[in-house]
Amino acid sequence: MKSASPTITIRDVAALAGVSVATVSKYVNGTQRFSPAVEARLKDAIEELGYRSNPLARSMITGRTRTIGVAILDIANPHFTNVVKGANRAALEHDYTLLLVDTEENPARERSLIQALAPRVDGLIISSRASEEMASWMLELDKPVVMLRRVQGLAIPNIGFDNRLAAYMLARHLLNLGHQHIAYLGFGGATINDDRIEGARDALAESGFALDVYDTHEPTAQAGEQACSRILLGPNRPQAVICYNDLIALGFMKEAKSLGFRLPQDVSVAGIDNVPYGEYVEPRLTTIDTQSQKMGELAVQKLIDALAGRADVGHVILEPRLVVRDSTAIHTA
């Protein structure tokens, strides 16, 4: 195979393959399939000449950029990093690339950033905390959209997660370990936070116990660290704490140890997301696997289906998986 050269054109490929320029154009741009024999000749000619199509010219012809826009809430959060990793893997398999926007947990910037991204891509995968009313503008983007959360009432396909069941499973796990006084440290800025509170409450109510609920101002390790002292040094210290996500849990655990508490002997701690860091701290974090990479993969597949005219406004709900590690233990006091 010869090295790529700027002098090689689509006409050279057509001449070598013995087909028309239009045939080469349709093959390269993926707008038409041909017989195996013709496609084999085209492939061989392209490889022999080292021809490379011009992506900009291709997009002008087809109206497609072969690019998917992904808007996530915080690239520093490993959950979203894993979502992007899964989405990128699926996109590459379909000859798409990703264009990423980090909205940085800033609702005021979210809409303008996504609207600026939309004209540059064929479709969008969006992670947003916006309510149904606040997210309705996404229907006006004139591009296929897949949401990384179920939004009731919007005709947008989405990949969701059973948040209520996730918190229920953690609470049930802690109850089975003998814990009765359980707290939930949440993030009220997330719409899914209420589902997680209700799931934990349901489990405790079945055993006749109540859930103590606390809140953080952001879903970060720093916020978990800051909340720790008012929970563990307050008058109603819990025996176990379920955190909104793993980052909050990791920050909480760090501060708890600094305050002199032994984990999990004095307090059990659990999170949600199964981020990679959780397995490499001491004690290792008990968590719920939200299947983040699979979420990204499925979102890309739904978007590609929509681009192919197979739009489905339904939703997919991923099932939580309990991952038991060392940060939770039998209550002995």
C-alpha positions in Angstrom: 0.0 0.0 0.0 1.3 3.4 -0.9 1.5 6.2 1.6 -1.3 8.7 1.7 -0.8 11.6 -0.7 -2.7 14.9 -1.0 -2.7 14.4 -4.8 -4.8 11.3 -4.7 -8.4 12.1 -5.5 -11.7 10.3 -5.8 -11.3 10.3 -9.6 -8.1 8.2 -9.1 -9.9 5.7 -7.0 -12.7 5.5 -9.6 -10.3 4.9 -12.4 -8.4 2.1 -10.6 -11.6 0.4 -9.5 -13.2 0.7 -12.9 -16.3 2.5 -11.5 -17.8 6.0 -11.7 -16.9 8.8 -9.5 -20.4 8.8 -8.1 -20.1 5.2 -7.1 -16.9 6.0 -5.1 -18.6 8.9 -3.5 -21.6 6.9 -2.4 -19.3 4.1 -1.1 -17.0 6.4 0.8 -19.9 8.4 2.3 -21.9 5.3 3.2 -25.0 6.4 1.4 -25.3 3.3 -0.7 -24.2 -0.3 -0.7 -22.9 -2.2 -3.7 -22.3 -5.8 -4.6 -19.5 -7.6 -2.7 -17.4 -7.7 -5.8 -17.7 -3.9 -6.4 -17.1 -3.1 -2.8 -14.0 -5.3 -2.8 -12.6 -3.5 -5.8 -13.3 -0.1 -4.2 -11.7 -1.2 -0.9 -8.6 -2.5 -2.7 -8.2 0.7 -4.8 -8.5 2.9 -1.7 -5.9 0.9 0.2 -3.5 0.7 -2.8 -3.7 4.5 -3.5 -3.8 5.5 0.2 -6.8 7.6 -0.4 -8.3 9.4 2.6 -11.7 11.1 2.3 -12.1 14.7 3.5 -14.4 14.6 6.6 -15.5 18.2 6.0 -16.4 17.6 2.4 -18.2 14.4 3.4 -20.3 16.2 5.9 -21.2 18.8 3.3 -22.4 16.1 1.0 -24.3 13.9 3.5 -25.3 16.4 6.0 -23.7 14.2 8.6 -20.6 14.9 10.8 -20.2 11.3 12.1 -19.9 13.0 15.5 -22.0 12.5 18.6 -22.3 15.3 21.2 -22.1 14.2 24.9 -23.0 16.7 27.6 -22.2 15.4 31.1 -22.5 17.0 34.5 -18.9 16.7 35.8 -15.9 15.0 34.1 -14.1 14.9 37.5 -16.7 12.4 38.7 -15.6 8.9 37.7 -19.2 7.8 37.2 -19.4 10.2 34.2 -15.9 9.3 33.1 -17.1 5.7 32.8 -20.3 6.7 31.0 -18.1 8.5 28.4 -15.8 5.5 28.2 -18.6 3.2 27.3 -20.1 5.7 24.9 -16.8 6.2 23.1 -16.3 2.4 22.7 -19.7 2.0 21.1 -19.3 5.1 19.0 -16.0 3.9 17.5 -17.6 0.6 16.6 -20.1 2.5 14.5 -17.5 4.9 13.0 -18.5 7.9 15.1 -16.4 10.2 17.3 -17.5 12.0 20.4 -17.5 15.7 21.1 -17.7 16.3 24.8 -19.1 19.2 26.9 -18.7 19.3 30.7 -21.5 21.5 32.2 -19.7 21.4 35.5 -22.9 21.0 37.6 -23.9 24.5 36.6 -27.6 24.6 35.5 -27.3 28.2 34.5 -24.7 27.3 31.8 -26.2 24.0 30.7 -28.7 25.2 28.1 -26.3 27.6 26.3 -23.5 25.0 26.2 -25.7 22.3 24.8 -27.3 24.6 22.2 -23.8 25.6 21.0 -22.9 21.9 20.7 -26.0 20.8 18.8 -25.2 22.3 15.3 -21.8 20.5 15.3 -23.0 17.0 15.8 -25.5 14.5 14.4 -27.1 13.8 17.8 -26.8 14.4 21.5 -26.4 12.3 24.7 -27.3 14.5 27.6 -26.9 14.1 31.4 -28.9 16.8 33.1 -30.6 17.4 36.4 -33.3 19.6 34.8 -36.9 18.9 35.6 -39.4 18.0 32.9 -40.5 21.6 32.6 -36.9 22.9 32.5 -35.7 20.2 30.0 -38.5 20.8 27.4 -36.3 23.0 25.3 -34.3 19.9 24.3 -37.2 19.0 22.1 -36.4 22.1 20.0 -32.7 21.2 19.2 -33.7 19.7 15.9 -31.3 16.8 16.6 -32.0 13.3 18.0 -31.4 13.3 21.8 -30.9 10.5 24.3 -31.1 11.4 28.0 -29.0 9.7 30.7 -32.0 9.8 33.1 -35.6 9.1 32.9 -37.6 12.3 32.4 -41.3 11.7 32.8 -43.5 13.3 30.2 -40.8 14.2 27.6 -40.8 12.3 24.3 -37.1 11.7 24.6 -35.5 8.2 24.7 -33.5 7.7 27.8 -31.3 5.3 29.7 -32.1 5.3 33.4 -31.2 3.5 36.6 -33.5 2.2 39.3 -32.4 4.6 42.0 -35.1 3.6 44.5 -34.2 0.0 44.3 -30.5 0.9 44.7 -31.0 2.6 48.0 -33.5 0.0 49.2 -30.8 -2.7 48.6 -28.2 -0.8 50.6 -30.6 -0.2 53.4 -31.6 -3.9 53.4 -28.0 -4.9 53.5 -27.3 -2.7 56.5 -30.4 -4.0 58.3 -29.2 -7.5 57.7 -26.0 -6.6 59.4 -27.9 -5.5 62.5 -27.9 -1.8 62.0 -31.1 0.0 63.1 -30.2 3.7 63.2 -29.3 4.4 59.6 -28.8 7.8 58.0 -28.9 9.0 54.4 -26.5 11.7 53.2 -27.9 13.0 50.0 -27.6 15.7 47.3 -30.9 17.6 47.1 -29.9 19.3 43.8 -30.5 16.0 42.0 -34.0 14.9 41.1 -33.1 11.3 41.7 -32.2 12.1 45.3 -35.9 11.8 46.3 -36.0 8.3 44.8 -33.0 7.2 46.8 -34.5 8.6 50.0 -37.8 6.7 49.4 -36.0 3.5 48.6 -34.0 3.6 51.9 -37.1 4.6 53.8 -39.1 1.7 52.4 -36.6 -0.8 53.6 -36.4 0.7 57.1 -40.1 1.0 57.4 -40.5 -2.7 56.8 -38.5 -3.3 60.0 -40.1 -0.5 61.9 -37.3 2.0 61.8 -37.0 5.6 60.5 -34.4 7.1 58.2 -32.4 10.2 59.2 -31.9 12.4 56.2 -29.0 14.9 55.7 -28.1 16.9 52.7 -24.9 18.2 51.0 -24.6 21.2 48.7 -22.8 19.3 45.9 -22.1 15.6 45.0 -18.4 15.7 45.7 -15.9 14.2 48.1 -15.3 17.6 49.6 -19.0 17.9 50.4 -19.0 14.5 52.1 -16.0 15.5 54.2 -17.7 18.7 55.3 -20.9 17.0 56.3 -19.2 14.3 58.3 -18.7 16.1 61.6 -22.3 17.4 62.0 -23.6 13.8 61.5 -21.1 11.8 63.6 -20.6 14.4 66.3 -24.2 15.3 66.6 -26.7 14.1 69.3 -28.1 11.3 67.1 -25.0 9.6 65.7 -26.1 6.8 63.2 -24.7 3.3 63.2 -24.5 3.4 59.4 -24.6 6.0 56.6 -25.8 5.6 53.0 -24.3 8.3 50.8 -25.9 9.7 47.6 -22.8 8.6 45.6 -19.3 7.2 46.1 -17.6 10.5 46.1 -19.6 11.8 49.0 -18.9 8.5 50.8 -15.2 8.6 50.2 -15.0 12.2 51.6 -17.1 11.2 54.6 -14.9 8.2 55.3 -11.7 10.3 55.2 -13.1 12.8 57.7 -14.6 10.2 59.9 -11.1 8.6 60.3 -9.6 12.0 61.0 -12.2 12.5 63.8 -11.0 9.2 65.4 -13.8 6.9 64.3 -13.0 3.4 63.3 -14.5 2.2 60.0 -16.6 0.0 59.9 -16.5 -0.8 63.7 -17.9 2.6 64.8 -19.9 3.4 61.7 -20.6 1.5 58.4 -20.6 3.6 55.2 -21.9 2.8 51.7 -22.1 4.7 48.4 -23.6 4.4 45.0 -21.8 4.2 41.6 -19.0 1.7 42.1 -16.3 4.2 41.0 -12.8 2.6 40.6 -11.4 4.5 43.6 -13.8 2.7 46.0 -11.8 -0.5 45.7 -8.5 1.1 46.6 -9.3 2.9 49.8 -9.2 1.5 53.3 -11.6 0.2 54.1 -12.8 -0.7 50.6 -16.2 0.9 49.9 -19.4 -1.1 49.8 -21.5 0.4 46.9 -24.0 -0.1 44.2 -22.8 -0.7 40.7 -24.8 1.6 38.4 -23.3 0.0 35.2 -22.0 3.4 34.1 -20.1 2.1 31.0 -23.1 0.1 29.9 -25.2 3.2 30.2 -23.0 5.0 27.8 -23.0 2.1 25.3 -26.7 1.8 25.3 -27.2 5.6 24.9 -25.0 5.6 21.8 -26.9 2.6 20.3 -30.2 4.4 21.0 -28.9 7.5 19.3 -27.6 5.6 16.2 -31.0 3.9 15.9 -32.7 7.3 15.9 -30.3 8.6 13.3 -31.2 5.5 11.1 -34.9 6.3 11.4 -35.6 3.8 14.1 -36.4 6.3 16.9 -37.8 4.8 20.1 -39.0 7.2 22.8 -39.1 4.5 25.4 -36.7 4.1 28.3 -34.2 1.5 29.5 -33.8 0.9 33.2 -30.5 -0.6 34.4 -30.7 -2.8 37.4 -28.5 -2.0 40.5 -25.9 -4.5 41.6 -24.8 -4.6 45.3 -21.0 -4.7 45.7 -20.2 -5.7 49.3 -16.8 -4.7 50.6 -15.1 -3.8 53.9 -16.8 -0.4 54.8 -19.9 -2.2 56.1 -19.9 -4.8 58.9 -22.0 -6.4 61.5 -23.2 -4.0 64.2 -21.9 -5.3 67.5 -22.5 -2.4 70.0 
